[in-house]
Amino acid sequence: MPELRATPSRFGTGLELSIVIGMVLLAALSRLLPHPWNFSPLEAMALFAGARIGQRLLALLVPLAALLVSDLLLGFYADIWVVYGCFAAMALAGRGLRRAGPGRIAAYGLASALGFFLITNFAVWAISDLYPNTAAGLAASYGAALPFFKNQLAGVACYLVLLFGGHALLLRGLRPLNSADARAA
């Protein structure tokens, strides 16, 4: 069986992998707390898992499993496969953030939120009977979802900072002192 690994670190892959998986699971569990509509950790959680979990399959499975656990408690919905597909794509896209700075992380977050908004609202229009299958119906589907999009963007921004920033701070705090750090202290 292949070794489970996170991105390289100085203090050991087992500890880092545990931290990353724990952070993803905490983000998913936060869906269960009261929050504004669409202010959710999900996009950030998928990008973070893709960026910080070394094995591609595990990077896909961890956020999807976390999403499944929270959906078991919150309930399922008609376009579930579309939603899960979007999150799988986000986890794969997160691979591009393995060594990225804040600007690139923010751009991926914006692209993920926009992609999720466009794809899932298209699916609502195509699958449900809420809107007529016309261009006007599609426009109405997107228009009805716009008020929720600002919360989605705010949630992505907030949780990207918490996950990527928190992880960076944890790594900095757990890093063993090297001789340069010892001289500076």
N, C-alpha and C positions, 0 to 999 in steps of 0.2 A: 504494500500500500504506500502511495507517495506521501511524503512528509507535508503536513499542513504548514504553510508559511505565510507570513505577512511581508510587507516591504522590508528591505534590510534595515536592521537597527544595530546599535552597539550593545544592547543588553539582552538579546535573546529573542528568537522568533516566537516561542511559546507564549511568553508574557505579552508581547505586542499583539499577537493574534487574539488572545483572550480579551485584551482591552478593546480592540476594534469590534469584535463580535458583541461584547457587552454594550458598547456605545450604540451599535446598530439596534440591538434588542431594546435598549432604553428608549431610543427614538421611536421605535414602532409602538412600544407600550404607551408613549405619550399621546398617541392617537386616542386612547381611552379616556384621557382627561378632558374636561370641558375646554373648548377652544372655539374661536371664530370659524365659521365655515371656510374650508379650504386652507386654513392656516395650519399646515401639516408638515411633518418632518420627512415625508416619503421621498420626494425628489432628492433632497440632500442626503438622506440615508442611502439611497441606491448609488448615487455618485460617490459617496464616501466609501461604501463597501467596495465598489469597483476600483477605487484608487488605492485603498489600503490593504485589501486582502490579496495576497500574492497569487493564489491559484484561481484561474478564471471561473471554473465550475463553482467553487466555494463562494467566490465573489458574487455569482448569480444566485446561488441557493440561499445564502444568509438573508439578504433583503426580501426575497420572495417568501421564504419561510416566515420571517417576521411579519410580513404583510398578511400571509395566510392566517397566522395566529390571531392577529387583531381583527381580521375579517370574520373569523369564526365567532368572535365575541360581538362584533358590531353588526354582522349580517352580510349576505352576499347580494349581488346586483347583476342586472342583465348583461352588462358589457364587461364582466369580470376578466375575460380573456384579453380584451383590448387593454385594460388597465395593467394586467400582469405583463403583457407584452411590452408596454411602455416602460415599465420598471426594469424589465430585463434589458431593454435597450439602454436605459440610463446607467445601469450597472456596467454594461460593456463600454459605454462612452466614458465612464469614470476611469477606465484604464488610462485614458489620456491625461489624467490628473495626477499620475503617480509622482511626478516631480514638478509640480506647478505652483505658481505664486497666486496671490489673491486675485489678480486681474483675470487670469485664465479660469480660476475656480468660479468667479462671479459670472463670466461669460458662459460657461457650461451650465451653471444654475439657471441663467436666463433662457438659454436654448432648451433646456430640459422642461422648464415650466411652460414655455411657449409651445413646444412640441406636444406635451401632454394635453394642454388646453385645446389645441387644434385637432388632435387625433381623437381624444375622448368625446369632445362635443360633436365631431363628425359622426362618431359611432352612435351617440344618442340620437342624432337626427336620422341615421340610416336604420337603426335597429328598432327604435321605439315608435309608438304612434303619437308622440307628443307634438311632432311637427310634420307638416305635409312634405312629401318627397319632391320638393321644388327648390329652386335657388332661393326663393323668398323664405321657405321653411328652414333652409340651412342658415341663412342670415339671421333668422329669428333665434335659432338654436345658439349661435355664437353670441348674439346680442343679449340673450337671457343669461348667459354665463359670464359676461364681462364683469358684473359687480363682484363675482367670486374670484376673478383673476388677480385683482390687486392683493387680496389676502393670500393667494397662492404665492405671488411674488415675494410678499413680506415673509411668509413662512419659509420659503426657499432660502432667502437671504439670512434670516435669523438662524436657521438650523445648519446652514453651511458654515457660518461663523462658529456656532457651538461645536459642531463635529470636527471640522478641520482645525479650527483654532484650539479647541480643547485638546485634541489629539497632539498637536504640536507642543502645547504647554506640558502635557503629561510626559511626552518624550523628553523634553528639555529637563523636567524635574527628575526623571528616572535615569537619565544618562549618567554613566559613571564619570567621575572627574578624571580628566587626563592631566598631564603635567602643565599644560597651558592654563587650564581652568584653576589648578591648584595655585599657580603663581599669581593669578589675578585675584584670588580670594584672600 
